[in-house]
Amino acid sequence: MLLFAISVEAQTIADIARKERERKANLKSVRVITAEDVKSAVSTTPGTPEAAKPADAPKPASPPAPAAPAPPAPSKSDAAAKKYADDLAKLRAKVIQLQDQETALQLQINDFKSQFLSPVSDTNSRAQAQTKMEQAQTQLTSTQKELADTKRQVQVMEAQGPPKG
């Protein structure tokens, strides 16, 4: 009974980690820094009135930026860059999914080891636990290989960068 509770708890931890990653991925930046912000920050010197204001003073609301004109039709380079970004995002999502799967398999293996080593188990239940543990080990090995391959693909794509031209 205790082992079942540990197994359920462990799977819940993996779910929580996955949800937390999704939540962090969906967070949006509140402040967008533009080239004008950088220029004004660089041009501000200690003698200017802006620099004399304390850091804690509330900043006045800046007027909203005018609406940007409609973007021109996407070019081939824009389409290639978008495809690159989409492919890279898919690979990164696959890495996260494989990491979660790896963690879940490791927890299952630990559960099966506990069942196998349990002092209150018969020969039949030990044999079943050993078989399940071996199957989980095989799955874990293939998942780890796939994870390593996917991580390499992400590294190669990042090293090459988006297509130019």
N, C-alpha and C positions, 0 to 999 in steps of 0.2 A: 504494500500500500504506500509506503514511504517512497519507494523508487518511482512509482507512478506519479506522485506529487512532484518529485524532482524533475522528471521528464517533462511534465506539463509546464512547470516553472521555466525550465530551460528553453523550451520552444517559445514561450511568451517573451523571453529576453531577446531572442532573435527578431521576433515581430516588432518589439519596441524599438530595437536598433534600426530596423528597416524604416519604420514610420518616422523616426527622428531624422534619418537621412533625407527622406522625402520632404519633410517639413523644412529642413534647412535649404534644400534645393529650391523650394518654392518661395523663399524669402526674397523680397525685392529691396533694393537700395532706396532709401527715402530721398537722399540728396544726390543730384547728378552734377558732377563737376564739369564745367565747360572750359574751353580755352580762355574765355573772357575772365572766368574766376581765377585761373592760374596767372594770367597777365596782371590782373589787379592785385593779386597777392604778392607777386614779384615786384611790382612797381611801388607797393606800399613800403615806406621807410619809417623809421622811428619818429621822425619829425612831423609826419602827417597826422591829421586829427583821427583818422581811422585807427592808427596804431596806438594812440593815446587812450582809447576807450578800454575799459577793463574787459577781460575775457568773459566775465560772468554776465556782462550787460546783454540784454536781449537784442537780437539783431532785427532791424526793421524788415518787414516782409518785402521781398523784391517783387517788382511787377512781373506778372506772368509773361513768359516769352511768347512772342508772336508765333502764330501757327506756321509751321514750315510748309513751303509749297509742296505740291504733290511730287513724290520722287519720280525720276525718269524710269522708263521701262528697264527692267533688270537686264544687265548685259551677261555675256557668257561667263565672264570672270566672277560676277556676282552669283550666278547660279552655281558655279563650281565651288565658290567659297561657302555657299549655303549648304551644298551637298557635303562638303568637308566637315562643316560644323555639325550637321545632322549625323553623319557617320561616326564622328568622334563622340558625340553625346550618346549614341546607341552603344558604342563600345564601353564607355564609362558606366552606363547603366548595367550592362552585362557584367562588368567587373564587380559592381556592388551586389548584384543578384548572386553571382557565383561565390562571393565572400560570405553572404548570408547562408547559402546552401552548404558551404564548407563548415561554418560554425554549427549549423543544425546537425550535420553528419557527425561532427566531433562529439556533440552532446549525446547523440544516439549511441555512438560507440561507447562512451562512458557509461551510459545506462545499461547497455548490454554487458559490459564488463562487470558492473555491479550485480546484475542478475546471475552471471556466470560464477562469480566469486561468493555469492550469497551462501552462508552456512546452512540455510534452511531450504535447500533446493534438492530435487531428486535428479537422477541421471538424465532423464528425458528432458527436463526443463533446462538443464545445463547444456545439453547438446543443441537444443533449439536456440539458446542464447548465443552459443558459439557460432552456429550457422548464420544467425542474423548479424553478429559482429563481423564475421568475415565478409558478408555481402556489403555491409556498410563501409568496411575498410576499402573494398574494391571501388565502390561509388566515390569514396573520399579521394582515392588516388586519381581517378579519372577527372573528378571535379578540380583537384589541385592542378593537374596538367592543363586542363582547359583554361583555368584561371591564369596560369603562368603565360600561356599562349596569348590570351586576350590582353594581359598587361603589356606584353611585348608589342602587340599591334598598336596599343594606345601610345606607347613610347615612340614607336616608329612614326606614327602619324604626327605626334607632337614635334618630333625632331624635324620632319620634313616641312611642317607648317602648312598653312592654306596654300592652295594653288595660286600662282602669280600670273598676271597677264590678263 
